[in-house]
Amino acid sequence: MEVPAVNLKAIVLVHWLLTTWGCWVLPNSYTWGNFTVLAVGVWAIAQRDSIDAIIMFLIGLLITILLDIINISLFYPRHSSLTDLERFGSGMAIFSLLLKPLSCLFVYQMYRERGGEYVVNLGFFSVGRDRSSYQSIDQHDAPCPYPDLDSKPAPHPF
């Protein structure tokens, strides 16, 4: 199954709008966390070829999923008679939270399109594909059987 192409501008715009509405009810930690990640999203829009910008936006979205769960669970209005503003703001924050995994999927697809690979290297443990010693079997140039003598220093005579 192929993931449909979605514009990064649309993802940032939708999350900006929902975050703005969610800020009416939730505390400043929600505001700062989400708008910081959206600023990284603007950076990813501005630099279309940057792998760093898109992976930082993806990681930021994943982190804000956890932070949004914490913020909504701690600061959701608890009294029985919610005002329309509290109900609307909370609903938009929850809707933004529900859309974030889907947005992460689309952003990950953009990361792959920009040439990124999922590689984790912790020194002793590595996950991903190491292509440093990879040689294509479709290569038409035969390797040179003789070493390149120009690149080596001449031996010292005794």
VEXSE-432803 format. One line per 10 residues: number of its first residue (from 1); their letters; for each residue x, y, z of C-alpha. Coordinates in steps of 0.25 Angstrom, whole numbers, always signed. Example, Ala and Ser with C-alpha at 12.3 -4.5 7.8 and 13.67 -1.06 7.14 Angstrom:
<marros>
1 = as = +49,-18,+31  +55,-4,+29
</marros>
This chain:
<marros>
1 = mevpavnlka = +0,+0,+0  +6,+13,-4  +4,+26,+5  -2,+37,-3  +6,+50,-5  +2,+61,+5  +8,+75,+4  +16,+78,+17  +10,+92,+16  -4,+86,+18
11 = ivlvhwlltt = +1,+78,+30  +7,+90,+37  -5,+99,+34  -15,+89,+40  -7,+86,+52  -4,+101,+54  -19,+104,+54  -23,+93,+63  -12,+97,+73  -16,+111,+73
21 = wgcwvlpnsy = -30,+107,+76  -25,+97,+87  -17,+108,+93  -30,+115,+98  -31,+104,+109  -18,+97,+111  -6,+103,+118  +7,+109,+113  +14,+96,+112  +5,+91,+101
31 = twgnftvlav = +6,+104,+94  +22,+105,+95  +23,+90,+91  +14,+90,+79  +18,+104,+73  +33,+100,+75  +31,+87,+66  +23,+95,+56  +34,+105,+55  +43,+93,+51
41 = gvwaiaqrds = +32,+89,+41  +33,+103,+35  +48,+101,+34  +46,+88,+27  +37,+95,+17  +47,+106,+15  +58,+96,+12  +52,+86,+3  +65,+77,+2  +69,+77,+16
51 = idaiimflig = +68,+63,+23  +71,+69,+36  +59,+78,+36  +49,+68,+32  +55,+57,+42  +55,+68,+54  +40,+71,+50  +37,+56,+50  +44,+54,+64  +37,+67,+69
61 = llitilldii = +23,+62,+65  +26,+48,+72  +30,+55,+85  +18,+65,+84  +9,+53,+84  +14,+48,+97  +14,+63,+103  +0,+65,+98  -5,+53,+104  +1,+58,+117
71 = nislfyprhs = -4,+72,+116  -19,+68,+112  -20,+58,+123  -14,+67,+134  -21,+80,+130  -34,+76,+123  -45,+84,+130  -52,+75,+141  -64,+82,+145  -77,+77,+140
81 = sltdlerfgs = -82,+90,+133  -72,+93,+122  -73,+106,+115  -74,+105,+99  -60,+111,+99  -54,+100,+108  -61,+89,+100  -57,+95,+87  -42,+97,+91  -41,+83,+97
91 = gmaifslllk = -48,+77,+85  -38,+83,+76  -26,+79,+84  -31,+65,+84  -34,+65,+69  -19,+70,+67  -14,+59,+76  -22,+49,+68  -17,+54,+54  -2,+54,+59
101 = plsclfvyqm = +1,+39,+56  -5,+41,+42  +4,+53,+40  +16,+46,+45  +13,+35,+34  +13,+46,+24  +25,+53,+29  +33,+40,+29  +29,+37,+15  +35,+51,+12
111 = yrerggeyvv = +47,+48,+19  +49,+35,+11  +47,+43,-2  +57,+53,+2  +67,+42,+3  +67,+39,+18  +69,+25,+23  +65,+20,+37  +79,+17,+43  +81,+16,+58
121 = nlgffsvgrd = +95,+15,+63  +98,+14,+78  +112,+9,+77  +111,-5,+80  +97,-7,+74  +93,-3,+60  +80,-3,+53  +78,+0,+39  +85,-3,+26  +100,-1,+24
131 = rssyqsidqh = +103,+1,+10  +118,+5,+11  +123,-8,+5  +111,-10,-4  +115,-12,-19  +104,-12,-29  +103,-25,-38  +98,-16,-49  +111,-8,-50  +117,-8,-64
141 = dapcpypdld = +130,-3,-61  +140,-15,-57  +149,-12,-45  +163,-9,-49  +172,-21,-46  +184,-13,-44  +185,-3,-32  +186,+12,-35  +201,+14,-34  +199,+30,-34
151 = skpaphpf = +192,+30,-21  +203,+23,-13  +216,+29,-9  +228,+24,-16  +236,+14,-8  +249,+20,-2  +262,+14,-7  +272,+9,+3
</marros>
